Amino acid sequence: MIRTFTAAVHQEEDWFVARCLELEVASQGESLQEALGNLREAVEAYLEEVSQPAIEATPLVTSFQVGAAA
């Protein structure tokens, strides 16, 4: 069965950190593609290990604006 998960990725110095928003799983890589590939592998391993994973509802991911501080 194929499942779709949401990844949030940010850069910390030379590393990209990818986090699955529905599970408590994260990984990293030296490129965006590597971080996402490592996250995919980590999620697959997690789902194989945990018989009843606590999958959160897919969050709404959006952006918003904040005015400059006075």
Biopython code that builds the backbone (N, CA, C, O; Angstrom):
import numpy as np
from Bio.PDB.StructureBuilder import StructureBuilder

atoms = [
    (1, "MET", "N", (0.843, -1.172, 0.000)),
    (1, "MET", "CA", (0.000, 0.000, 0.000)),
    (1, "MET", "C", (0.895, 1.244, 0.000)),
    (1, "MET", "O", (1.872, 1.314, 0.746)),
    (2, "ILE", "N", (0.559, 2.196, -0.822)),
    (2, "ILE", "CA", (1.308, 3.445, -0.892)),
    (2, "ILE", "C", (0.592, 4.485, -0.046)),
    (2, "ILE", "O", (-0.612, 4.697, -0.189)),
    (3, "ARG", "N", (1.348, 5.136, 0.841)),
    (3, "ARG", "CA", (0.819, 6.201, 1.686)),
    (3, "ARG", "C", (1.520, 7.501, 1.314)),
    (3, "ARG", "O", (2.669, 7.492, 0.874)),
    (4, "THR", "N", (0.838, 8.589, 1.487)),
    (4, "THR", "CA", (1.416, 9.907, 1.226)),
    (4, "THR", "C", (1.590, 10.625, 2.552)),
    (4, "THR", "O", (0.655, 10.725, 3.347)),
    (5, "PHE", "N", (2.796, 11.122, 2.779)),
    (5, "PHE", "CA", (3.112, 11.877, 3.984)),
    (5, "PHE", "C", (3.619, 13.256, 3.584)),
    (5, "PHE", "O", (3.961, 13.490, 2.425)),
    (6, "THR", "N", (3.665, 14.161, 4.546)),
    (6, "THR", "CA", (4.103, 15.535, 4.319)),
    (6, "THR", "C", (5.461, 15.737, 4.975)),
    (6, "THR", "O", (5.667, 15.348, 6.125)),
    (7, "ALA", "N", (6.383, 16.344, 4.243)),
    (7, "ALA", "CA", (7.712, 16.628, 4.777)),
    (7, "ALA", "C", (7.917, 18.130, 4.892)),
    (7, "ALA", "O", (7.555, 18.890, 3.994)),
    (8, "ALA", "N", (8.498, 18.545, 6.005)),
    (8, "ALA", "CA", (8.949, 19.920, 6.184)),
    (8, "ALA", "C", (10.470, 19.873, 6.188)),
    (8, "ALA", "O", (11.073, 19.074, 6.904)),
    (9, "VAL", "N", (11.078, 20.722, 5.395)),
    (9, "VAL", "CA", (12.537, 20.699, 5.252)),
    (9, "VAL", "C", (13.087, 22.083, 5.536)),
    (9, "VAL", "O", (12.559, 23.083, 5.049)),
    (10, "HIS", "N", (14.142, 22.138, 6.319)),
    (10, "HIS", "CA", (14.849, 23.393, 6.529)),
    (10, "HIS", "C", (16.355, 23.114, 6.492)),
    (10, "HIS", "O", (16.798, 21.978, 6.656)),
    (11, "GLN", "N", (17.109, 24.159, 6.277)),
    (11, "GLN", "CA", (18.553, 24.014, 6.175)),
    (11, "GLN", "C", (19.212, 24.503, 7.459)),
    (11, "GLN", "O", (18.893, 25.578, 7.967)),
    (12, "GLU", "N", (20.133, 23.700, 7.972)),
    (12, "GLU", "CA", (20.955, 24.064, 9.122)),
    (12, "GLU", "C", (22.406, 23.978, 8.679)),
    (12, "GLU", "O", (22.971, 22.891, 8.553)),
    (13, "GLU", "N", (22.990, 25.127, 8.448)),
    (13, "GLU", "CA", (24.358, 25.223, 7.934)),
    (13, "GLU", "C", (24.479, 24.405, 6.655)),
    (13, "GLU", "O", (23.827, 24.739, 5.666)),
    (14, "ASP", "N", (25.286, 23.347, 6.634)),
    (14, "ASP", "CA", (25.509, 22.572, 5.410)),
    (14, "ASP", "C", (24.535, 21.409, 5.245)),
    (14, "ASP", "O", (24.646, 20.655, 4.279)),
    (15, "TRP", "N", (23.589, 21.246, 6.161)),
    (15, "TRP", "CA", (22.688, 20.100, 6.147)),
    (15, "TRP", "C", (21.244, 20.526, 5.910)),
    (15, "TRP", "O", (20.819, 21.604, 6.327)),
    (16, "PHE", "N", (20.507, 19.663, 5.236)),
    (16, "PHE", "CA", (19.067, 19.811, 5.090)),
    (16, "PHE", "C", (18.421, 18.828, 6.064)),
    (16, "PHE", "O", (18.766, 17.646, 6.079)),
    (17, "VAL", "N", (17.494, 19.313, 6.868)),
    (17, "VAL", "CA", (16.799, 18.490, 7.851)),
    (17, "VAL", "C", (15.357, 18.329, 7.381)),
    (17, "VAL", "O", (14.649, 19.313, 7.170)),
    (18, "ALA", "N", (14.934, 17.083, 7.221)),
    (18, "ALA", "CA", (13.578, 16.778, 6.751)),
    (18, "ALA", "C", (12.823, 16.087, 7.872)),
    (18, "ALA", "O", (13.335, 15.167, 8.510)),
    (19, "ARG", "N", (11.590, 16.545, 8.106)),
    (19, "ARG", "CA", (10.765, 16.004, 9.176)),
    (19, "ARG", "C", (9.409, 15.618, 8.609)),
    (19, "ARG", "O", (8.796, 16.394, 7.877)),
    (20, "CYS", "N", (8.943, 14.430, 8.943)),
    (20, "CYS", "CA", (7.607, 13.982, 8.556)),
    (20, "CYS", "C", (6.611, 14.615, 9.512)),
    (20, "CYS", "O", (6.732, 14.445, 10.726)),
    (21, "LEU", "N", (5.638, 15.335, 8.996)),
    (21, "LEU", "CA", (4.687, 16.051, 9.842)),
    (21, "LEU", "C", (3.622, 15.145, 10.461)),
    (21, "LEU", "O", (3.004, 15.518, 11.458)),
    (22, "GLU", "N", (3.402, 13.979, 9.894)),
    (22, "GLU", "CA", (2.387, 13.072, 10.434)),
    (22, "GLU", "C", (2.969, 12.086, 11.457)),
    (22, "GLU", "O", (2.225, 11.510, 12.251)),
    (23, "LEU", "N", (4.274, 11.894, 11.440)),
    (23, "LEU", "CA", (4.943, 10.951, 12.338)),
    (23, "LEU", "C", (6.085, 11.671, 13.045)),
    (23, "LEU", "O", (6.534, 12.725, 12.595)),
    (24, "GLU", "N", (6.544, 11.110, 14.135)),
    (24, "GLU", "CA", (7.704, 11.675, 14.830)),
    (24, "GLU", "C", (8.967, 11.071, 14.234)),
    (24, "GLU", "O", (9.698, 10.343, 14.906)),
    (25, "VAL", "N", (9.217, 11.381, 12.957)),
    (25, "VAL", "CA", (10.374, 10.847, 12.248)),
    (25, "VAL", "C", (11.048, 11.994, 11.517)),
    (25, "VAL", "O", (10.389, 12.826, 10.893)),
    (26, "ALA", "N", (12.382, 12.026, 11.604)),
    (26, "ALA", "CA", (13.152, 13.062, 10.917)),
    (26, "ALA", "C", (14.449, 12.452, 10.407)),
    (26, "ALA", "O", (14.884, 11.399, 10.872)),
    (27, "SER", "N", (15.055, 13.131, 9.446)),
    (27, "SER", "CA", (16.334, 12.695, 8.906)),
    (27, "SER", "C", (17.038, 13.915, 8.339)),
    (27, "SER", "O", (16.521, 15.030, 8.410)),
    (28, "GLN", "N", (18.211, 13.701, 7.780)),
    (28, "GLN", "CA", (18.968, 14.810, 7.211)),
    (28, "GLN", "C", (19.792, 14.331, 6.037)),
    (28, "GLN", "O", (19.939, 13.129, 5.814)),
    (29, "GLY", "N", (20.327, 15.281, 5.289)),
    (29, "GLY", "CA", (21.191, 14.971, 4.158)),
    (29, "GLY", "C", (21.936, 16.215, 3.726)),
    (29, "GLY", "O", (21.600, 17.327, 4.135)),
    (30, "GLU", "N", (22.943, 16.026, 2.902)),
    (30, "GLU", "CA", (23.740, 17.147, 2.411)),
    (30, "GLU", "C", (23.059, 17.898, 1.280)),
    (30, "GLU", "O", (23.502, 18.982, 0.901)),
    (31, "SER", "N", (21.981, 17.331, 0.732)),
    (31, "SER", "CA", (21.176, 18.001, -0.293)),
    (31, "SER", "C", (19.707, 17.779, 0.041)),
    (31, "SER", "O", (19.366, 16.913, 0.847)),
    (32, "LEU", "N", (18.850, 18.561, -0.582)),
    (32, "LEU", "CA", (17.412, 18.394, -0.378)),
    (32, "LEU", "C", (16.982, 16.985, -0.774)),
    (32, "LEU", "O", (16.236, 16.331, -0.046)),
    (33, "GLN", "N", (17.453, 16.523, -1.924)),
    (33, "GLN", "CA", (17.079, 15.197, -2.414)),
    (33, "GLN", "C", (17.559, 14.098, -1.464)),
    (33, "GLN", "O", (16.838, 13.133, -1.210)),
    (34, "GLU", "N", (18.782, 14.250, -0.940)),
    (34, "GLU", "CA", (19.306, 13.250, -0.015)),
    (34, "GLU", "C", (18.508, 13.243, 1.290)),
    (34, "GLU", "O", (18.208, 12.176, 1.826)),
    (35, "ALA", "N", (18.165, 14.418, 1.800)),
    (35, "ALA", "CA", (17.388, 14.502, 3.035)),
    (35, "ALA", "C", (16.022, 13.843, 2.862)),
    (35, "ALA", "O", (15.571, 13.109, 3.742)),
    (36, "LEU", "N", (15.359, 14.102, 1.729)),
    (36, "LEU", "CA", (14.049, 13.494, 1.484)),
    (36, "LEU", "C", (14.167, 11.989, 1.278)),
    (36, "LEU", "O", (13.313, 11.236, 1.745)),
    (37, "GLY", "N", (15.201, 11.543, 0.593)),
    (37, "GLY", "CA", (15.422, 10.106, 0.419)),
    (37, "GLY", "C", (15.681, 9.418, 1.746)),
    (37, "GLY", "O", (15.160, 8.333, 2.003)),
    (38, "ASN", "N", (16.491, 10.053, 2.593)),
    (38, "ASN", "CA", (16.762, 9.494, 3.918)),
    (38, "ASN", "C", (15.502, 9.489, 4.782)),
    (38, "ASN", "O", (15.282, 8.556, 5.554)),
    (39, "LEU", "N", (14.679, 10.526, 4.655)),
    (39, "LEU", "CA", (13.419, 10.564, 5.393)),
    (39, "LEU", "C", (12.496, 9.439, 4.929)),
    (39, "LEU", "O", (11.863, 8.772, 5.748)),
    (40, "ARG", "N", (12.422, 9.233, 3.634)),
    (40, "ARG", "CA", (11.587, 8.147, 3.098)),
    (40, "ARG", "C", (12.021, 6.806, 3.699)),
    (40, "ARG", "O", (11.182, 6.020, 4.140)),
    (41, "GLU", "N", (13.329, 6.550, 3.714)),
    (41, "GLU", "CA", (13.844, 5.307, 4.279)),
    (41, "GLU", "C", (13.538, 5.210, 5.768)),
    (41, "GLU", "O", (13.183, 4.138, 6.257)),
    (42, "ALA", "N", (13.672, 6.318, 6.495)),
    (42, "ALA", "CA", (13.402, 6.317, 7.936)),
    (42, "ALA", "C", (11.929, 6.051, 8.212)),
    (42, "ALA", "O", (11.602, 5.317, 9.145)),
    (43, "VAL", "N", (11.043, 6.628, 7.424)),
    (43, "VAL", "CA", (9.604, 6.395, 7.601)),
    (43, "VAL", "C", (9.270, 4.945, 7.278)),
    (43, "VAL", "O", (8.500, 4.316, 8.003)),
    (44, "GLU", "N", (9.833, 4.405, 6.208)),
    (44, "GLU", "CA", (9.597, 3.001, 5.861)),
    (44, "GLU", "C", (10.045, 2.088, 6.998)),
    (44, "GLU", "O", (9.330, 1.155, 7.365)),
    (45, "ALA", "N", (11.229, 2.352, 7.559)),
    (45, "ALA", "CA", (11.736, 1.540, 8.670)),
    (45, "ALA", "C", (10.841, 1.687, 9.893)),
    (45, "ALA", "O", (10.557, 0.702, 10.576)),
    (46, "TYR", "N", (10.399, 2.896, 10.172)),
    (46, "TYR", "CA", (9.510, 3.146, 11.310)),
    (46, "TYR", "C", (8.210, 2.357, 11.154)),
    (46, "TYR", "O", (7.757, 1.712, 12.099)),
    (47, "LEU", "N", (7.615, 2.409, 9.971)),
    (47, "LEU", "CA", (6.338, 1.720, 9.743)),
    (47, "LEU", "C", (6.493, 0.205, 9.814)),
    (47, "LEU", "O", (5.552, -0.494, 10.189)),
    (48, "GLU", "N", (7.676, -0.314, 9.457)),
    (48, "GLU", "CA", (7.927, -1.752, 9.581)),
    (48, "GLU", "C", (8.061, -2.164, 11.044)),
    (48, "GLU", "O", (7.666, -3.270, 11.414)),
    (49, "GLU", "N", (8.613, -1.289, 11.876)),
    (49, "GLU", "CA", (8.877, -1.600, 13.285)),
    (49, "GLU", "C", (7.638, -1.438, 14.168)),
    (49, "GLU", "O", (7.442, -2.209, 15.107)),
    (50, "VAL", "N", (6.811, -0.452, 13.874)),
    (50, "VAL", "CA", (5.681, -0.114, 14.740)),
    (50, "VAL", "C", (4.405, -0.721, 14.158)),
    (50, "VAL", "O", (4.014, -0.414, 13.032)),
    (51, "SER", "N", (3.767, -1.586, 14.941)),
    (51, "SER", "CA", (2.583, -2.269, 14.418)),
    (51, "SER", "C", (1.367, -1.347, 14.330)),
    (51, "SER", "O", (0.552, -1.492, 13.419)),
    (52, "GLN", "N", (1.234, -0.411, 15.253)),
    (52, "GLN", "CA", (0.111, 0.530, 15.259)),
    (52, "GLN", "C", (0.669, 1.955, 15.349)),
    (52, "GLN", "O", (0.599, 2.575, 16.410)),
    (53, "PRO", "N", (1.217, 2.476, 14.255)),
    (53, "PRO", "CA", (1.810, 3.811, 14.330)),
    (53, "PRO", "C", (0.756, 4.882, 14.614)),
    (53, "PRO", "O", (-0.363, 4.819, 14.106)),
    (54, "ALA", "N", (1.130, 5.852, 15.423)),
    (54, "ALA", "CA", (0.256, 6.985, 15.713)),
    (54, "ALA", "C", (0.440, 8.013, 14.610)),
    (54, "ALA", "O", (1.345, 8.845, 14.666)),
    (55, "ILE", "N", (-0.421, 7.949, 13.615)),
    (55, "ILE", "CA", (-0.331, 8.853, 12.473)),
    (55, "ILE", "C", (-1.266, 10.027, 12.718)),
    (55, "ILE", "O", (-2.480, 9.861, 12.833)),
    (56, "GLU", "N", (-0.685, 11.202, 12.794)),
    (56, "GLU", "CA", (-1.464, 12.423, 12.975)),
    (56, "GLU", "C", (-2.187, 12.748, 11.669)),
    (56, "GLU", "O", (-1.760, 12.321, 10.596)),
    (57, "ALA", "N", (-3.262, 13.490, 11.759)),
    (57, "ALA", "CA", (-3.950, 13.959, 10.556)),
    (57, "ALA", "C", (-2.997, 14.842, 9.765)),
    (57, "ALA", "O", (-2.183, 15.558, 10.347)),
    (58, "THR", "N", (-3.094, 14.793, 8.450)),
    (58, "THR", "CA", (-2.235, 15.629, 7.622)),
    (58, "THR", "C", (-2.496, 17.094, 7.952)),
    (58, "THR", "O", (-3.624, 17.570, 7.827)),
    (59, "PRO", "N", (-1.461, 17.805, 8.369)),
    (59, "PRO", "CA", (-1.668, 19.198, 8.760)),
    (59, "PRO", "C", (-1.859, 20.101, 7.546)),
    (59, "PRO", "O", (-1.408, 19.799, 6.442)),
    (60, "LEU", "N", (-2.534, 21.202, 7.784)),
    (60, "LEU", "CA", (-2.639, 22.235, 6.768)),
    (60, "LEU", "C", (-1.339, 23.015, 6.801)),
    (60, "LEU", "O", (-0.975, 23.566, 7.840)),
    (61, "VAL", "N", (-0.646, 23.068, 5.698)),
    (61, "VAL", "CA", (0.612, 23.807, 5.610)),
    (61, "VAL", "C", (0.375, 25.015, 4.725)),
    (61, "VAL", "O", (-0.034, 24.882, 3.571)),
    (62, "THR", "N", (0.633, 26.191, 5.269)),
    (62, "THR", "CA", (0.392, 27.425, 4.531)),
    (62, "THR", "C", (1.439, 28.452, 4.936)),
    (62, "THR", "O", (2.319, 28.157, 5.745)),
    (63, "SER", "N", (1.351, 29.623, 4.394)),
    (63, "SER", "CA", (2.261, 30.714, 4.762)),
    (63, "SER", "C", (1.449, 31.901, 5.228)),
    (63, "SER", "O", (0.254, 31.993, 4.946)),
    (64, "PHE", "N", (2.091, 32.808, 5.937)),
    (64, "PHE", "CA", (1.450, 34.039, 6.376)),
    (64, "PHE", "C", (2.503, 35.128, 6.461)),
    (64, "PHE", "O", (3.701, 34.846, 6.456)),
    (65, "GLN", "N", (2.056, 36.365, 6.538)),
    (65, "GLN", "CA", (2.971, 37.502, 6.548)),
    (65, "GLN", "C", (2.922, 38.195, 7.900)),
    (65, "GLN", "O", (1.894, 38.205, 8.577)),
    (66, "VAL", "N", (4.059, 38.775, 8.278)),
    (66, "VAL", "CA", (4.177, 39.541, 9.513)),
    (66, "VAL", "C", (4.838, 40.858, 9.153)),
    (66, "VAL", "O", (5.844, 40.876, 8.442)),
    (67, "GLY", "N", (4.285, 41.957, 9.635)),
    (67, "GLY", "CA", (4.871, 43.263, 9.380)),
    (67, "GLY", "C", (6.179, 43.432, 10.135)),
    (67, "GLY", "O", (6.426, 42.754, 11.133)),
    (68, "ALA", "N", (7.013, 44.342, 9.649)),
    (68, "ALA", "CA", (8.287, 44.620, 10.299)),
    (68, "ALA", "C", (8.048, 45.238, 11.673)),
    (68, "ALA", "O", (7.104, 46.003, 11.867)),
    (69, "ALA", "N", (8.911, 44.897, 12.617)),
    (69, "ALA", "CA", (8.812, 45.461, 13.971)),
    (69, "ALA", "C", (9.103, 46.960, 13.925)),
    (69, "ALA", "O", (9.986, 47.411, 13.195)),
    (70, "ALA", "N", (8.364, 47.707, 14.697)),
    (70, "ALA", "CA", (8.521, 49.174, 14.716)),
    (70, "ALA", "C", (9.755, 49.612, 15.439)),
    (70, "ALA", "O", (10.020, 50.810, 15.537)),
]
sb = StructureBuilder()
sb.init_structure("model")
sb.init_model(0)
sb.init_chain("A")
sb.init_seg("    ")
for serial, (resi, resn, name, xyz) in enumerate(atoms, 1):
    if name == "N":
        sb.init_residue(resn, " ", resi, " ")
    sb.init_atom(name, np.array(xyz, "f"), 0.0, 1.0, " ", f" {name:<3s}", serial, name[0])
structure = sb.get_structure()
